[in-house]
Amino acid sequence: MEQTRNELQDYIAILLRRRWQLVLPAAILFTFAVLIAGLWPPTYRSAATILIEEPDVPRDLVTSTVTSYADQRLQVITQRVMTTQNLVGIIDKFNLYAKERVRSPINLLVQAMREDIDLKLVSADVVDPRSGRPTQATIAFTLSFQDGVPETAQRVLNELVSLYLSENLRTRRA
């Protein structure tokens, strides 16, 4: 039995015979990709990373009144900052979702804003000073907000960061 040996010329001949079956789908996909990229509305994301620091006072001198872990405190602060009242105030202050305001109830706007806000914890391997064991600890968090206007995204994020920091101060004082 004789084996057929395909050479480069045979492959080129196959491609030339089937060129429309290759070119047409590629051209259609390229056209759709260009249209989607051109028509998709721009979205800008502003982000801030906030470092969580330990108190400067040694633990031997002053016992801290804050006994919870940073991620637990952050969850409490997030619940207090992300209230409907605070978010409605930000929506009004920066005139967010102007088109949607006309036809949507405020609860849907607040939900949309919560979806545009992202909070990610930054963890690292650290040594627990009390036990001396290595452990994972939240050392910072990244807060971000996305909007179609870059200046608005930045201003809203600055407002959110201010709310987080002021709520942290209020919690520590209490």
N, C-alpha and C positions, 0 to 999 in steps of 0.2 A: 504494500500500500504506500502510495506516494504522499508525502506531507506537503501541503501548500505553504509556501513561505511568503508572508505579507511583507512587502517592503514599503518604504516611505511613500513611494509613488502611488501605491494602492490606497493608502490612508488619505492622501491628498485627493485622489479621485472620489473616494467615498464622501469626503467633506464637500467637495464641489457639487456632487449630485444632490446632497441634502442641505445645501446652503440656506434655502428658504425656511427649512424646518428649524434651523439654528438661529438665523438672523431675525426672523419675525418675532419669536417670543422674547429674544433679548432686547429688541427695539421697543416692544410693548412694555416690558418691565422697566427699562430705562426711562421711558416717557412717564410712566406712573410715578416712579421715584422722584423725578424732577418736579412733577406737578405737586406731589405731596410735600416735598421740601419747600417749594415756593409758596404754597397756599397755607401751610401750617402756621398758626399764629405764634409769634415769638414769646418765649417764657424766660423770665430772668429770675435767678435764685440768688438771694442774699443770705449769707450765713455768718454766724459768729460762734466762736468756740470759747466757752467760759471755763476757766480752771477752778477746780474746787480745792481750796487750800485748808490745811489744818490750822488751828489757832496758833498764834505766835507764843502764847504763854505756855510754859511747860506744864504737863499734866500733874506733876508732883505738887506744884504750887497752888493751882486752881483747878478744881474739879469742874469739868465742862457740864453745862446743863443740857447740851445737845448730845444725846446718847444713841441716836439712830444712825444708820448708815447713810452715806451720801445719796445713794439711789433712792432710798425710802424718803428722805427729806425732799428730794427733787420731785418725786411723785406727788407729795403733798403740795408743794409749791405749784406744780403744774395744774393740779386740780383747782387751786385758788386763782391762778392767773387765767385759766381757760374758761372762766365762767361766762355765761351768756352776756351778762352785763358788761364785763370788760371787753369782750369781743365786739359787741354792738357799739360801744364807745369808740373803738379803733376803726370800725367800719364807717361810722359817721365822721370821725375826725379826718380820715384820709379819703373819704368818698369812694370806698371800695365797692366793687360790683354794682356800678351805677346802672347799667342796662338791666341787670337782674332784679334790682330793687323795685322796679316798676311792676313786675308781674309775679314776684316770688315773695313768700312770707319771710319774715326776719329769721325764723328758725332754720330755713334752708340756707340762707346767707351765712349764718353762723356755722352751720355744718360745712359749707364750702370753704370757709376760712380755716376751720380746723383741719381740713384736708390739705390746704396749702401750707400749713405750718408743719414742720418736721422737727422732731427732737430725737437725737441719737446720743446714747451714752458712750463715753470713751473710757475703756477699762484698760488696766495694766497689771502686770504681775508685780506685787509689792510684798515686803516682809512685814507681817503684823508685829508692831512694837511690843504688844502685850505678851504674845505667845512665842514670837520668833519664827513662826511658820510662814512659808510663802503662801500667798492668797491672791485672788483677783479682787481689785478694788476699782470703783469708779473714781477717776481722777479729774474728769472734765465732762462737759456735754456740749454738743453742737446743736444750736438752734438755727433753723432756716425758714425763710418764707419766700414763696414764689408768686410773681405777678407779671403781667404783660408790660409794665412800665418799670424800668430799672430803678428810677429814683423813688418810686412808691414802694417797691420791694425793700429798698434800703431803709426808708423812713419807718415803715411798719416794723421791720426787724429791730430797729433801734428802740422803738416803743415797747416791743415785747421784751427785749433784753432789760430795759429799765424796769418793767413790771416784775420780771423775775428777780432782779437784784433788790428792789424795794421790798418785795414780799419775803425774800430771804432775811433782810434786815429786821423786818417786822416780826418774823417767826423767831429769830434769835433773841430779840428784845423781850418777847413774851415769855 
